[in-house]
Amino acid sequence: MTDAQETAADTSLRTTGGAPPDDVAPAPIPLLEPREGIPPVVTSDDALAQVIAAFAAGTGPVAVDAERASGYRYGQRAYLVQLRREGAGSALVDPVGCPDLSGLGSALSDTEWILHAATQDLPCLRDIGMTPTSLFDTELAGRLAGFPRVGLGAMVENVLGYALEKGHSAVDWSTRPLPEPWLRYAALDVELLIDLRDALEKELERQGKLEWAREEFDAIASAPPAPPRKDPWRRTSGMHKVRRRRQMAVVRELWTTRDQVAQRRDVSPGKVLGDAAIVEAALALPVNVQALTALPGFGHRMGRRQLEQWQAAVDRARALPESELPQPGQQPAGPPPPRSWADKDPAAAARLSAARTAVSELAERLRMPQENLITPDTVRRVCWEPPANPTPSAVEDTLAGYGARNWQIQQVAPLLLRALDAGA
């Protein structure tokens, strides 16, 4: 057993928030150090082949993490991949120098992958050829186990008794060469993931939630890639201010132009033109560059060519015939906002009130967030449009149709059945 595992032996004590007496100073938390130092960054096919061989020969699960350049670069590609496995040590792989990691993914295809907040990293890992068939998500495990803070640093500190270095999570990981402090931070992200996984597995088993967690992990691993968003320009921040169709056309043209420029320059769209500026132009409908320049977000720092580019987008929107203007955004599928239920369907409002109360009480007893017990959207849909004959099997089938896992159905179906009866 490692020192970290010994520290984790009393997980229940750490999670209950016990504090030492006032006259006893808390013991300092040691800062985590890389066990074998910072590994060299893999940037060539030959070095990658050595990593693949080492990790294929390793034993047990593999810890995996990825760093992106969100807010700096276009898209969500990975700029560094960190791995650690018993018998192989740690590795830092540069997807810029080694853009195809499918060989590494294949070598680890039958291995459990340990990730923290897996749904954040899986899309960028998938893009470079790395897709797990089974995984353990330490963040989700922490939620199910009832930890109030589930960030990696907080989990490592509360469960294993070590402090992780902070300060580099939001840096520009596309920087080359990567500074040594950043590499140190990246290597430490996987240093104790295996120990954390083992401690959390024991805690989940102690609470009787391990099978629940496995169902959740399987659902994440088997989920298909998310489809492209329809009309992504409608998600522009501040869009609620834009009411007229002609103004919506301006948002669409500016958003599309900005996206093309950002993709060509490989920078974050927000660095090209802010959402607030797009909305200001849509509301004002400027007739020329001089009018555009007077708007917030189009000030003196912007060059003439850029201003003309944005004005051209506005002009295109102004020139569109009525038939080509965007329609107001359609209401999303599903029930209306709950605040309107009392007027539209008082019985549904009563069902929802009873269901929310029951789910909240159960989540509190189980020591987990309500949204992990069952999604609020699922509860709303069942209460707004319940089965015609709300038998236990009908409610269970309805929940399954909305994607609820077996453990969630077993826990929540009886509550919703009683809530539907209360509404009736």
Number of C-alpha atoms within 10 A of each C-alpha: 7 8 10 17 18 13 16 25 15 14 17 13 13 17 16 10 10 9 11 10 8 7 6 8 9 10 7 9 11 11 11 16 17 16 11 9 11 19 16 12 19 21 16 15 14 10 14 22 13 12 21 21 14 17 22 20 14 17 12 12 21 25 26 24 26 25 22 23 22 18 16 19 21 20 17 19 22 25 21 22 23 23 26 26 24 16 13 18 17 26 24 23 24 21 20 15 14 15 17 15 21 17 15 20 20 16 16 22 17 13 18 16 25 25 27 25 18 22 13 14 20 19 17 21 24 17 16 18 16 21 22 21 15 19 24 29 22 26 21 20 26 26 17 24 25 20 22 15 14 19 15 19 15 17 24 22 19 21 26 23 23 21 18 22 18 9 10 14 14 12 15 18 22 19 10 9 8 14 10 10 13 18 20 17 20 23 25 22 25 27 24 21 27 24 22 22 22 15 23 25 21 16 22 19 15 12 14 12 18 19 12 18 23 17 15 23 18 15 16 19 19 12 9 8 9 7 6 7 9 8 10 11 19 17 12 16 13 14 17 10 12 17 12 14 16 24 24 24 24 29 28 24 22 28 24 15 19 23 21 13 17 20 15 10 13 14 19 21 23 16 13 15 21 17 20 16 18 27 26 21 24 26 18 13 19 19 12 14 16 12 14 23 19 12 15 14 19 22 12 10 7 12 11 11 9 12 19 16 16 22 24 17 21 27 17 13 24 18 12 12 9 10 7 12 19 16 12 12 9 6 8 7 6 12 15 14 8 14 9 11 17 12 9 12 11 13 18 24 21 20 25 25 17 20 25 20 12 18 21 16 13 18 20 13 9 16 17 19 19 17 13 14 23 20 15 13 13 18 20 23 17 22 26 21 11 19 14 8 9 16 13 14 12 16 23 21 16 20 23 14 11 14 15 21 18 15 15 20 21 12 15 23 20 16 18 28 22 17 22 24 12 16 17 10
